[in-house]
């Protein structure tokens, strides 16, 4: 089959916070280096024009990301110190935290908020708007954004080095037959391909199996977060309030918990996370969320409101020990597909952004060296281990595993982990 091909220097697969931050940071590193060569403040040869592309399966950047998350701004401030002045779509700062334990009928407010769930100084953001804004910044920096280009398979040379990615064919019916508007996918060749396609991404699974990136690592464990956005009829839930819940509807043996975030215009983000290592074969995470909404406290909150968006997301909760090897010949892994989530804090945007930046620094060094081998790209794992990501993830490395014995033992383990680091 004749396929169109396109030569790039670097291709980022997936337009999430990790890859967009990586593409933006790389474009700036290259521009600053070339300018330094041009004005004589640095010796060496210019890299010239480096073609950086980001492919995204959605119709636009952010189309597959549902709004409503609490973001630690640490990494965004490193990427762009003046992010607020540049118009980053911050919905509201976190103004109030509360932690509730739900019984079947009651909501008991804890007199103290567990330290990992304190969000003072953080921002409630619309991830949809944040990624769209990062996409705009990338385009301003000369990065090529290709929406509606899903990655379908990795491209390898005869020595199993990654040399790019093939995008999905278009015009295929549900039986896999070609329709009249059939278009074959495009082969995007690159010196380095960066996978940032989210948790349990199809290309990451293919790559990990072929190159044995999970050898010697703990098996990844997953949770499912089901989320909705509701527009309330009045100001019954305060702007900037962050509420986390434990207890109902999960039984004491099932890992689970809920959240409610107060956003502008009387909109709340509400959701429930269920660990997919549950023992009850009849349990349905989506049904658990519906039961959560029927709790008297939640039902009163939603009464008279209107559900305006909904979705669900897989969460890689295995932590540091379950992270795969982050590099191979010609390829790096960033964000959720590499397991950078802090499951105790329920936060991964900041670690995703930072992982993208460190990937960019690794690629920049590879471009200078003209070497895209696993040996050169192993620098990425070293940068990750030397950054603030690793101490943060190491301190919560056993958080999810601590709940294997049930809720109460898990809470005790979590407390001990927080105290001992």
Secondary structure, DSSP 8 states (H G I E B T S, - for coil): ----EEE-SEEEES-SHHHHHHHHHHHHHHHHHHHHHHTTSS-S-------EEEEESSSSTTTT--S-EEE-THHHHHH-TTTTTTT--EEEE--EEEEEEE-SS-EEE-SS--GGG--TT-EEE-HHHHHHHHHHHHHHTT-EEEET--EEEEEE-TTS-EEEEEE--EEE-TTS-EEEEEE---EEE-SEEEE---TT-HHHHHHHHHHTTTTTS----EEEEEEEEEE-SSS-S-TTEEEEEEETTS-TTS-EEEEEEEETTTEEEEEEEEETT-S-TT--HHHHHHHHHTSHHHHHHHTT-EEEEEEEEEEE---GGG----EETTEEE-GGGGT--BTTTTB-HHHHHHHHHHHHHHHHHHHHHT--SHHHHTHHHHHHHHSHHHHHHHHTTTTTGGGGG-HHHHHHHHHHHHHH-
